[in-house]
Structure formats: structure tokens, C-alpha cells
Amino acid sequence: MNVGSMKCEACETRVEKAVKNVEGVKFANADCTKNSLIVEYEKPASEDLIKKAVISVGYEIIDKQVNNRDTIYILVIILGLYIIVTQTGLTTVFQKFPVINDERVGYAFLFIIGLLTSVHCVAMCSGINLAQSVSQPNKRPVIKALSYNFGRLMGYTIIGGVLGLIGEEIAITLKIRGIIGIIAGMFMVMTGINMLGNFGFLKKITFRLPKKVLITISKFSRYNSFAVGIVNAFMPCGPLQSMQLYAIACGSMISGALSMFFFCLGTIPLMFMFSLVAGVLEKKAKAIMLKVSAVLVMVFGIYMLQNNFALTGISLPSFFQSSNNDVITAMVNGDKQYVTSSLHSNGFDDIKVQAGIPVVWTLTVDSNILNGCNNEIVIAEYDIEIKLYEGENTIEFIPKKEGTFTYTCWMGMLKNTITVV
């Protein structure tokens, strides 16, 4: 038979377990990539009893042909709304992020990503999360939920540190960092699409844990919530894999650990609340939660793709970026051309220069505007990456070919252009 709403290996395991509990069932195998369930049974089991078992754990029996047009429509709508948000400048809400220990990481932004994508964590890891709160209601569910989430926080942080150390040893260049970000964004978008529709070929691309491992984790979760929380950091998950790639791109053990710490910290509030109201939420809100989380995951995936395309020097159509600041033209004096601009609360200025003449660009920075996002400028076309400080900052380069080139903050969030004529 065909089962809908299966999104990962944990879903497969949950369906199989429910079906095997029906007396008379000899064998059950669920496959989320095909939305299929193969069952071998004898009396007193029946097809109706098996279907009821599937429905009882939150899944549905569907027709063989699944229409994915709705998923495509939703994706088009998300792209349209995203362009509108970008053009109206609403994305600038993410600009003011703190800098901790002078590291180049917008930790508040990572916390917000964790907070919003935690809907995905609840929807996709509900089975493991439920085991920490409702399987043994008499054994302090609040303490178990806290222990589980603290274990997750520690596991994420440790993995982030290890991955950051790997990135440090590899010596991540600017373009490699952008490419890693593009791959991470693709993971996010694919995850969101998989959650909305039946695209088995996409499900096969993502990393999958063996079912035996998931079954072992599920059994073990009844006894040690903290340890299961740590193991959760190794679970296959689109947003998590994206953040792990981000930790590598940090190129620092401390930055990698802190980035994963703040991302995980953002996922905890909703995960903890879900643990306390798991029974009600599981029955009434799972379908809605899946759709909301899918949309959020895709939005952040598109945002991540846009930012990292800019970091690698790939220019996207103008409707994907918005700049309300001035266009400043360089003035030639002798054998050089000079241009002066200022750092604004919503980014930088677009500048226009002439090809073949060395540019001396003075960028004036006010300490009240400088923050964890705009404190570094990246010009991929000229392989320039400069930390900004209060006062006058000088940037020099020689534009050799005509065209319009994107330059950004180090996160790829603030985008402006250098036009060479």
C-alpha cells in the first residue's frame, strides 16, 4: 500500500513499528522515497487493521499517483514573496548582529535560523522527542526534556568544533566558503521540497542512517535522555547538515563550535514546549507543522543560496537584491581614480569606476553603524576581503574589464555593485 507524509528514516521506523504490533503481521517494510509500505500478514491481521495502525501514528493511506503540482505552486509563491520582501528592504532586519570575542560570526542570525527552523525539528524528530516526555510520564518529563535538549546542545557544539577545526586545517578560501554555503542552501531547499511533496529522487540524495541504528536509538532513548540528545546531533537532517557545512566554512574550531551552539540554542524553546504538550500537538497539528516548517526551511535555503552566490561573485538578477543607497562615480586625478563613500545602516553604496585605472576607494565608517554583519567587505571579482574599522578604510584595486560586479559583507547579506565602464 502507499503511505503519505513519510519524510525520513524515522518515519519509516515508526510506521513499521506500528504495523508490526498488529497481531498476525510477519513482515513490514516502509520506504519514504517511494511512499510505499510492503506488509506480509496472516489472520487475524487484515488490510483494514493495518491501515488503522498506520493512521494511528499520524500517517495516511494515499492513492498511488501523488500530484506534486501543489508543491511546485508553493515553491513559486515562496520565490515571489521572497523577491517582494527583498525589494522592500525587509531583509535588513538581520543586519544588527553581535560580535562575540571578535569572531566573524553573526550568532544572533544563527539563533534566529534555529528558532524558525525548530518547527522542522519538531515535525521531523517528533518520535525521538516524544520518547523523552510521554513514554514514561511518571519519571519527571520536564527533567527528561531538559536533559535531552542539553544533550543536543552539547552534541551540536562538539560537532561544530570538530568541523571548524577541519575547516581550519583545510584553509578555506573565500570562494570555497561560498561554494560550501551554496551546497548548504541546496540541502535546505531540497529538504523543504521533500517535506511538501513526493520527490523520491531528492530524498535519496540526502544522508540516511540505517534503520537498525534508528531502532537502537529509539530503544535507548527510554533510558538516557542526555545521551540520546548528543546522538541527535548525528541525525540526517537538511537544516542540520547545512549548519554543519557552515561550521566547516568558519575555518575555526571556536567559531564552528559557537555557530552550532547558537543554532541549537534557537531550536530548544519550541522543542521543549513540544515535549510538554506532545500528545495534543502530535494529533492535531502535525500536518500544519510540516507545511509551515517546509516553507521556513525553503525560505532560509533560498536566502542562503542568494548570499553565497554573491560571495562567489555570481551576480543574480537585480530583483533578488535591493539597494536604496547612492551610486558614486570615481574621479580621475593623475594616474589614479578616487571614490569616497560611507557605510550605511542598510549597507554600502554602489560605485562606478573606469577600467584600467587604479582605484583608491575610501570607505568611511561610523562606530554606531558598524556591526557583526557589515564589519567586513568582500569583493569576489578582485579577491579582496577587508575588515572594516571605525574611521577611514582604504581599498585599492585595478578594474581590468567592463561589467557590473557584486560586492558584499562577509556574510553575503548586504549586496551592492561596482560598475566598471
Salt bridges, closest charged atoms under 4 A:
GLU9 OE2 - ARG208 NE 3.69
GLU12 OE2 - ARG208 NH2 3.21
GLU12 OE1 - LYS211 NZ 3.65
GLU16 OE2 - LYS211 NZ 2.53
GLU42 OE1 - LYS26 NZ 3.28
GLU47 OE2 - LYS51 NZ 3.38
GLU282 OE2 - ARG14 NH1 2.82
ASP349 OD1 - HIS344 NE2 2.95
GLU376 OE2 - ARG104 NH1 3.19
GLU381 OE2 - LYS401 NZ 3.72
GLU385 OE2 - ARG104 NH1 2.96
GLU385 OE2 - ARG177 NH1 3.33
